[in-house]
Amino acid sequence: LIVKMHPALHTAVMALGAAAWFVGNVLWLVGKPIHFSVWWWAAFLVLTIAGERLELSRVVQLTKRHRQLFAAAAGVYLLGLIGSVWQYSVGLRVVGVGLILLGLWLLRFDIARRTIRRQGLTRFIGICLFSGYIWLLVAGGLLLVVGGVSAGLLYDAILHAIFLGFVFAMIFGHAPIIFPSILGIPLAYRPAFYIHLVLLHATLLLRVVSDLLTWVPGRQWGGLLNGIVLLIFLANTVSAMRKSLSVSQPAG
């Protein structure tokens, strides 16, 4: 319906993301191993976020060629997903290429390339986005090299590069905007937000490197610290909301 009402590349990509979620569920319901579905579920998030960033990048006046490059990157990504159902390893290598192409496109053409040079919340959001795109490149590079992993340390590294490195960097960046609009509570930007962002990447780097080196204690500590970082994020966000509320309320 949205694609019919607003026919555009970004709405088509987000619709394909929703379709990827559906396909992942179908594969799971028909009895396919979970590792077949998880890449489709990841695609739901990747394509939804990428489509949203494409829409917001309209202000930088993208050319037709720029949009064609985005469409090509998304097409390679989807082609790999489809291929992975029949040729798992080959398909995932193509998925890796697609992730790399999408990550490079976002690094080059996303509006965050401009906002990162500003100050305050705008800069923070830009840094969150750029750091997330780098993790997308990491995930794509690992998939391209190792191919059809279905369990183990490399599988762990790739999935967390996508779901924690990429997706949660997007969440951290958009939380100061989305939470107030949903909850109706003001949320003032604070430099302390960089604490959970830096810790997210540091602890995830520990986890991924430990996976690659098969260093089990490092992986365990990385996983534990990943969870603690999410709690710090929630604590920072709630604290900022409470402070904003106290400032906005008139002294009684």
PEFENDA-V80357 format. One line per field, one symbol per residue. psi: psi as a letter, one per 20 degrees, with the letter a starting at -180 (. if undefined). Layout:
# PEFENDA-V80357
psi->???
This chain:
# PEFENDA-V80357
psi->ghhhhmorghhgghhhghhhgggggghghjjqqhihhhhhghhggghgggghhgghjhijmqrhhghhgghgghggghgggghihhngggghhhgggggggggggghhiqhhhghiiarchggggggggghhhghhggggggghghcmqiraghgggghhhghgggghhggghigiggghhgikpqoqqqhihhghgghghghhggggghghjknghhgghggghghhghhgggggggghghghghhhpqp.
